[in-house]
């Protein structure tokens, strides 16, 4: 379905400085990874796939239809790169999956009868609570 290795080559990876604690080390080393994937420029995806991704990931894309992910979980640039690529591939695959339509099922007669029987029993129980009519 999807050629993952060819898709990975289209990702634009950029190393940036990570935020948070870490002292001087954080200020020296660029370990955070920013992944950019311009969907409209992709050669691997078909036009139909591009439209499907753009409609499903509408809130995650920029105005130029670019998917941007950042990963700074690890102190290793290589690990962050692997995590970002994995995350991007799973997001794209999830967007390409078409959900099967739900087939409505008919309610069985036995269940309808049981519901009406319980309803009648409940109504009788409540009717017995009332004061008797002495007229």
C-alpha positions in Angstrom: 0.0 0.0 0.0 2.6 2.6 1.1 6.2 2.6 0.3 7.6 3.6 3.7 11.2 3.9 2.6 10.4 6.2 -0.3 8.1 8.2 1.9 10.9 8.6 4.5 13.2 10.1 1.9 10.6 12.9 1.3 10.7 13.9 5.0 12.7 17.1 5.7 14.5 16.7 9.1 16.0 19.5 11.0 17.9 19.4 14.3 17.1 22.2 16.7 18.0 23.0 20.3 15.9 21.3 22.8 14.2 23.2 25.6 13.9 22.3 29.3 16.3 21.3 32.0 19.8 20.1 31.2 22.1 22.9 32.1 24.9 23.9 29.7 24.5 20.7 27.6 21.1 21.9 26.3 22.6 25.2 25.2 25.3 23.4 23.1 23.7 20.5 21.4 20.8 20.4 19.0 19.0 17.1 19.9 15.4 18.0 19.2 14.2 17.0 15.7 11.7 18.8 13.6 10.1 16.8 10.8 8.4 18.5 7.9 6.4 16.7 5.2 4.9 18.8 2.4 2.0 16.6 1.3 1.2 18.5 -1.9 4.9 18.0 -3.1 5.0 14.2 -2.5 5.8 12.0 -5.4 5.0 8.7 -3.5 1.4 9.6 -2.8 -1.4 9.6 -5.4 -3.7 12.6 -5.8 -6.5 10.7 -4.1 -4.3 9.8 -1.2 -3.1 13.5 -0.9 -6.7 14.7 -0.8 -7.7 12.1 1.8 -4.7 13.0 4.0 -5.5 16.8 3.6 -9.1 16.3 4.6 -8.4 14.1 7.6 -5.4 16.0 8.9 -6.8 19.4 8.2 -6.2 20.7 11.8 -2.6 19.4 11.9 -1.4 20.9 8.6 -0.1 24.4 8.0 -1.7 26.7 5.3 0.9 25.3 2.8 -0.3 21.7 3.5 2.8 20.8 5.5 2.8 18.3 8.3 5.1 19.4 11.1 6.2 17.2 14.0 8.7 17.8 16.7 10.4 15.2 19.0 12.6 16.1 21.9 11.8 13.1 24.2 15.3 11.7 24.2 18.7 13.3 24.7 19.9 11.5 21.6 19.3 13.1 18.2 19.3 9.7 16.5 16.5 8.3 18.9 14.5 11.5 18.4 14.8 11.1 14.6 13.6 7.5 14.7 10.6 8.5 17.0 9.6 11.4 14.7 9.7 9.3 11.6 7.8 6.5 13.2 5.2 8.9 14.5 4.8 10.6 11.0 4.4 7.3 9.3 1.7 6.2 11.7 -0.2 9.5 11.4 -0.1 9.2 7.6 -1.2 5.5 7.6 -4.0 6.3 10.0 -5.2 9.1 7.7 -5.2 6.8 4.7 -7.4 4.1 6.4 -11.0 4.2 5.3 -13.4 3.3 8.0 -16.0 0.6 7.1 -19.6 1.7 7.2 -21.7 0.5 10.0 -24.5 -1.9 9.0 -27.6 -1.2 11.3 -28.9 -4.4 12.7 -32.6 -5.3 13.3 -33.7 -5.6 17.0 -34.8 -9.2 17.6 -38.5 -9.8 18.4 -37.7 -11.6 21.7 -35.9 -8.5 23.0 -38.9 -6.3 22.0 -41.3 -8.7 23.7 -39.1 -8.8 26.8 -39.0 -5.0 27.0 -42.8 -4.6 26.6 -43.4 -7.4 29.2 -41.1 -5.6 31.7 -42.9 -2.3 30.9 -46.3 -3.9 31.6 -45.1 -5.4 34.9 -43.7 -2.0 36.0 -47.0 -0.2 35.0 -49.0 -2.8 37.0 -46.7 -2.4 40.0 -47.2 1.4 40.0 -50.9 1.1 39.5 -51.2 -1.0 42.7 -49.6 1.8 44.7 -52.5 4.1 44.1 -55.4 4.4 46.6 -58.4 2.3 45.6 -61.4 4.0 44.0 -64.3 3.4 46.4 -67.1 4.8 44.2 
